[in-house]
Amino acid sequence: MLDPESFDLVSPPGDIFMEASDGGVFKREMSPSQVEVVTGICETTSQAVAELGVARRRLIGLLAGKRLAGLGTHPFAAPWDGISPGRRYQDILEEQQLGARLGRLAAGLHIHVAVAGADRALAVYNALRGVAPLFVALAANAPFIAGRDSGLATVRPMLSDALPRQGVGPRFVSWAKLEDYVGVGLDAGAFTDVSQLWWECRLNLRLGTIELRAPDSQMSLGDVHGLAALAHATVADLCDRYDEGASLDAFETHTIQENRWRAARFGLSGSLIDLGRGRMVPTRVLVDELIRRGEGSRLHTTVAHGLQLAGGRLDRDMPAEQRGIVAEGGVRALAEWAADATERLPGVHLGATG
């Protein structure tokens, strides 16, 4: 949430979390200038994106002239400012210190997909870890931090890494191994509940979903749609292959971590290790192959439009576009541009006058 004049971060007017407390659509984040928008349980990605559009439209109205921007991080805010009120966030600040202040600047798109069958879900989770860096690259949307060019396609993964249990989650060969991991962490007091396992791909043990947390927050609903459809189709493809008796690849964490770093550094313009073939391949080629596999999944008819939108993102270089805006008008111009793009909804475009 941004000030309409300075475009710096700003807290919401009043308490929008109380005003809009119907079903938990709007939730606090660690930064008082962020709001998490939550859809209900949806059958299709189109339905989820439609719900998100309705919620964004309502949120813009509640902000009473403040601006809304979907970015992986704010391009010039200092990392030393406030933490949201509440015992949970204060406890995180007390324990994590600088990590909490850096982590609060990160804003992501979290995509949940339910997978029936415990062993099936575990196999799909293990395999999805390996393609999560492709979503980092495709969604890269935050090259600037504290008013400076980070040199990265997105700085958000590095901000997240300031907190523990981030990045690439472990491979679990069985549910018993996952139970052991969680049990040791809880019993030792390393973390207080399973929601603090913040990996970019995780088994959400509270909701019963596989949660992909790798993408940056996005401005346009079209980009949200493309990323959500690709995640949905990828999970469906993995389920199809599992049901056919195929062994799903579950790569080592350190090799996936290498690709995660390269995705954050170079975005779509770089190359990643093709983990199955053991060689470097242009990232755009790997993402295109992922889209093609999704088109062959059993969900292809329901995600076809979204996969087209994901493919359209391959033709853009979002970090380069943002660098061009900053070169012409500075980081404030980038924040304003992001707000304009985020608020450009069907029937809604508030612009600078609110």
Secondary structure, DSSP 8 states (H G I E B T S, - for coil): -B-TTT--B---SS-HHHHT-STT-EEE-SSTT-EEE-----SSHHHHHHHHHHHHHHHHHHTTT-B----SS-SS--TTS---SSHHHHHHHHHHTHHHHHHTT--B--EEE--SSHHHHHHHHHHHHHHHHHHHHHT--B-EETTEE-SSSB-HHHHHTTSSS-SS----SSHHHHHHHHHHHHHHTS-SSGGG---SEEEETTTTEEEE--SB--SSHHHHHHHHHHHHHHHHHHHHHHHTT-------HHHHHHHHHHHHHHGGGSEEEETTTTEEEEHHHHHHHHHHHHHTSTTHHHHHHHHHHHHHHTT--HHHHHHHHHHHH-HHHHHHHHHHHHT-BTTB---TT-
